């Protein structure tokens, strides 16, 4: 009876431990199979991190998303506007058409109109510029110069008044103008007075890259804003003309041709707008037959103007572009 009891106990123990032993062996075989797959991948070529994680079962959920190749252009107060469909102007008919000129069809040079103050430079009256701001900007590496400007005001004896101005250049300014002039015709258009702006532009454009310079008398006044820049006085071809300005109201008359940029000040020594943001966009526009559909899709400027109380009748050339 004792021998039968021992045999029964042994059989029961076998029933309990046998499945656990099989589970252990199966787990070991699975891991051996996993390492064998890794070994085979090494023989064929070094596996990527994605491949290794996929073997483990994590996939790409823990990998950081790839960064976009094109950095979006920051804009001034240009938030997305969710208006009802009947209130939103229809986009140009060719808004989805991308055009790249072939060898047999060459495009005319893109005309790029550039604002001056807070777009290419920032200027301060020297006597009112705090010394701390000036010192910090210079120590941070901003290029600068001082300028004597003829004021429209007169001295007591009727002589023109001279103002002294400290000017800081936007980082990358000269390289930006050099590269841009290779594929575009440059026009300087400022709402500043000529007595101030002319000597300033002479300093930053020693290479005479600007084909034209326009000052405050060339701007016009509308019922909505003063000093608006009408691009029709520069070019009749709005398909190949753009304006870069920190003040979107400057291009109120041609909202589909405007590129609003972030304003520049002396407190931004590491600003990268010109070379990293604006220049790539202008290169892309230079390859388009019509820049307006691209700029509409990017900025939706007509809706922005409507948000600020300027209806579609407040500008010209827009309705013709939509219907054309």
C-alpha positions in Angstrom: 0.0 0.0 0.0 2.9 2.4 0.8 4.4 1.8 -2.6 1.1 2.5 -4.3 0.8 5.7 -2.4 4.3 6.9 -3.4 3.6 6.1 -7.0 0.3 8.1 -6.9 2.1 11.0 -5.3 4.8 10.9 -8.0 2.2 10.9 -10.7 0.4 13.9 -9.2 3.6 15.8 -8.9 4.4 15.1 -12.5 1.0 16.4 -13.5 1.6 19.7 -11.6 5.1 20.5 -12.7 5.1 19.2 -16.3 3.1 22.1 -17.7 5.3 24.7 -16.0 8.4 23.1 -17.4 6.9 23.2 -20.9 6.0 26.9 -20.5 9.6 27.7 -19.4 11.0 25.8 -22.4 8.6 27.5 -24.8 9.6 30.9 -23.4 13.3 30.1 -23.8 12.7 29.0 -27.4 10.8 32.2 -28.2 13.6 34.3 -26.9 16.2 32.2 -28.8 14.1 32.7 -31.9 14.0 36.5 -31.3 17.8 36.7 -30.9 18.2 34.5 -34.0 16.2 37.0 -36.0 18.3 39.9 -34.7 21.5 37.9 -35.6 20.2 37.3 -39.1 19.4 41.0 -39.5 23.0 41.9 -38.4 24.4 39.5 -41.0 22.2 41.1 -43.7 22.8 44.6 -42.5 22.6 46.6 -39.3 18.9 46.8 -38.2 17.4 50.2 -37.6 15.9 51.2 -34.3 12.5 50.9 -35.9 13.1 47.3 -36.9 14.4 46.3 -33.5 11.4 47.9 -31.7 9.1 46.1 -34.1 10.6 42.8 -33.2 9.9 43.5 -29.5 6.4 44.6 -30.3 6.7 48.4 -29.6 6.5 49.5 -33.2 7.0 53.3 -33.7 4.9 54.5 -30.8 7.9 55.6 -28.8 9.8 57.2 -31.6 9.7 61.1 -31.8 7.8 62.4 -34.8 9.9 63.6 -37.7 10.3 67.4 -37.9 8.8 69.2 -40.8 11.2 70.1 -43.6 9.7 73.6 -44.0 9.3 75.8 -41.1 6.0 77.6 -41.1 6.2 81.4 -41.4 5.0 83.1 -38.2 2.5 85.8 -38.9 1.2 88.8 -37.1 -2.2 88.1 -35.5 -3.1 85.7 -38.3 -5.2 83.2 -36.5 -7.4 80.7 -38.3 -10.9 82.0 -38.8 -13.8 79.6 -38.8 -16.5 81.6 -40.6 -19.6 80.0 -42.0 -19.1 78.9 -45.6 -21.2 81.6 -47.1 -19.1 84.3 -45.5 -15.8 83.0 -46.6 -14.5 84.3 -49.9 -14.0 81.5 -52.4 -10.3 80.7 -53.1 -8.8 81.4 -56.6 -9.8 78.8 -59.1 -6.3 77.7 -59.6 -5.5 77.3 -55.9 -4.7 73.6 -56.2 -2.5 74.0 -59.3 1.2 73.9 -58.8 3.4 75.1 -61.7 7.0 74.4 -62.4 8.4 75.9 -65.5 10.0 73.5 -68.0 13.0 74.1 -70.2 10.8 75.6 -73.0 8.9 78.0 -70.8 10.8 80.4 -68.6 9.2 82.7 -66.1 10.0 86.3 -65.7 11.9 87.2 -62.5 9.8 87.4 -59.4 9.3 91.0 -58.2 9.8 91.1 -54.4 8.8 94.3 -52.6 10.5 94.7 -49.2 9.4 96.9 -46.3 12.2 98.6 -44.3 11.4 99.3 -40.7 10.9 96.3 -38.5 11.3 94.1 -41.6 14.9 94.6 -42.6 16.1 96.8 -39.8 14.9 98.5 -36.6 15.9 102.1 -35.9 15.8 104.3 -32.8 16.4 107.9 -32.2 19.8 107.8 -30.6 19.0 110.3 -27.8 16.0 108.2 -26.6 17.6 104.7 -26.9 18.3 103.3 -23.4 22.0 102.6 -23.1 21.3 99.2 -21.6 19.3 98.0 -24.6 22.0 99.3 -26.9 24.7 97.5 -25.0 22.8 94.2 -24.8 22.0 94.2 -28.5 25.6 94.9 -29.5 27.0 92.3 -27.0 24.5 89.8 -28.4 26.0 90.3 -31.9 23.6 92.5 -33.7 25.2 94.6 -36.5 24.5 98.3 -36.1 25.4 101.7 -37.2 24.6 105.4 -36.4 23.1 107.7 -39.0 22.5 111.4 -39.6 19.0 111.9 -41.1 17.6 115.2 -42.4 14.3 115.9 -40.7 11.3 117.5 -42.3 11.3 119.9 -39.4 13.3 123.2 -39.5 15.6 124.8 -37.1 15.0 128.3 -35.8 17.0 129.8 -38.7 15.2 127.8 -41.3 17.9 125.2 -41.7 16.9 121.5 -41.9 17.0 119.7 -38.6 19.4 116.8 -38.3 18.3 113.7 -36.4 20.7 111.1 -35.1 19.5 107.5 -35.4 20.9 104.2 -34.3 20.0 101.3 -36.7 20.2 97.6 -36.0 20.3 95.2 -38.9 18.1 92.1 -38.9 20.4 89.0 -38.7 21.3 87.6 -42.1 20.2 90.8 -43.9 23.1 91.0 -46.4 23.1 87.3 -47.2 19.3 87.5 -47.6 19.6 90.4 -50.1 22.5 88.6 -52.0 20.7 85.3 -52.4 17.3 86.9 -53.2 18.7 89.2 -55.9 19.9 86.1 -57.8 16.3 85.0 -58.7 14.2 88.1 -58.0 13.9 91.8 -58.8 14.1 93.8 -55.5 12.1 96.9 -54.7 12.3 98.9 -51.5 9.0 100.3 -50.4 8.8 102.2 -47.1 6.3 104.5 -45.5 9.2 106.3 -44.0 10.3 109.8 -45.2 13.0 110.0 -47.8 15.3 112.1 -45.6 15.4 109.3 -43.1 15.1 106.2 -45.4 17.5 107.2 -48.2 20.8 107.3 -46.2 19.7 104.2 -44.3 19.1 102.2 -47.5 22.4 103.5 -48.9 24.1 101.8 -46.0 22.4 98.4 -46.2 22.3 98.3 -50.0 25.9 99.2 -50.9 25.6 96.7 -53.8 22.6 98.5 -55.4 20.4 95.4 -55.4 17.2 97.4 -55.2 16.0 98.4 -58.7 13.6 101.0 -57.3 13.1 102.8 -54.0 9.7 104.1 -53.0 9.0 106.3 -49.9 6.0 107.7 -48.1 4.8 110.0 -50.9 4.2 106.8 -53.0 1.8 105.3 -50.5 -1.9 106.1 -50.6 -4.7 106.6 -48.0 -7.9 104.6 -48.0 -11.0 104.9 -45.9 -9.6 102.1 -43.7 -5.9 102.8 -43.4 -3.3 105.4 -44.3 0.1 104.7 -46.0 -1.2 101.7 -47.9 1.3 100.4 -50.5 -0.4 99.9 -53.9 1.7 97.3 -55.9 0.1 98.4 -59.2 2.5 101.3 -59.3 5.4 98.8 -59.4 4.2 96.1 -61.7 1.2 95.3 -63.8 1.7 91.5 -63.3 0.3 90.6 -60.0 0.9 87.0 -60.8 4.7 87.5 -60.2 4.7 90.2 -57.5 4.9 89.8 -53.7 5.4 92.2 -50.8 7.0 91.3 -47.5 5.9 93.6 -44.6 5.5 93.3 -40.9 2.3 95.4 -41.2 -0.4 93.5 -43.1 -2.4 96.6 -43.7 0.4 97.8 -46.0 -0.9 95.4 -48.7 -4.6 96.0 -48.1 -5.1 96.6 -51.8 -3.5 93.4 -52.9 -4.1 90.9 -50.0 -3.3 87.9 -52.1 0.2 89.2 -52.8 1.3 89.8 -49.2 3.7 88.0 -46.9 3.2 89.2 -43.3 6.4 88.7 -41.3 7.2 89.0 -37.6 8.4 92.5 -36.6 12.0 92.9 -35.7 13.4 94.8 -32.7 16.8 95.2 -31.0 15.8 92.6 -28.4 15.9 89.7 -31.0 19.6 89.0 -31.7 18.9 85.4 -32.7 16.1 86.2 -35.2 16.1 83.7 -38.1 13.2 85.0 -40.2 15.1 86.3 -43.3 17.2 83.2 -44.1 15.3 80.4 -42.5 11.7 81.3 -43.1 11.2 84.1 -45.7 13.9 83.2 -48.2 12.7 79.5 -48.7 9.2 80.7 -49.2 10.3 83.3 -51.8 12.3 80.6 -53.6 9.2 78.4 -53.8 7.1 81.3 -55.1 9.7 82.1 -57.8 8.8 78.7 -59.3 5.1 79.4 -59.5 3.3 80.9 -62.5 0.9 82.7 -60.1 2.0 83.4 -56.5 -1.5 84.3 -55.3 -3.1 80.8 -55.0 0.0 79.7 -52.9 -0.2 82.8 -50.7 -4.0 82.5 -50.3 -3.6 78.9 -49.1 -0.8 79.9 -46.7 -2.2 83.0 -45.0 -5.9 83.5 -46.0 -5.4 87.2 -45.9 -8.9 88.2 -47.2 -10.5 86.5 -44.2 -8.0 88.3 -41.9 -9.0 91.7 -43.4 -12.7 90.8 -43.0 -12.1 90.0 -39.3 -10.7 93.5 -39.0 -13.8 95.1 -40.5 -12.6 95.5 -44.1 -15.1 94.0 -46.5 -14.2 92.5 -49.9 -15.1 95.8 -51.5 -12.3 97.4 -49.6 -9.6 96.3 -51.9 -9.0 96.0 -55.6 -8.0 93.2 -57.9 -9.2 90.5 -55.5 -12.6 89.9 -57.0 -11.0 89.7 -60.5 -8.6 87.1 -59.3 -11.4 84.9 -57.8 -13.5 85.1 -60.9 -10.6 84.8 -63.3 
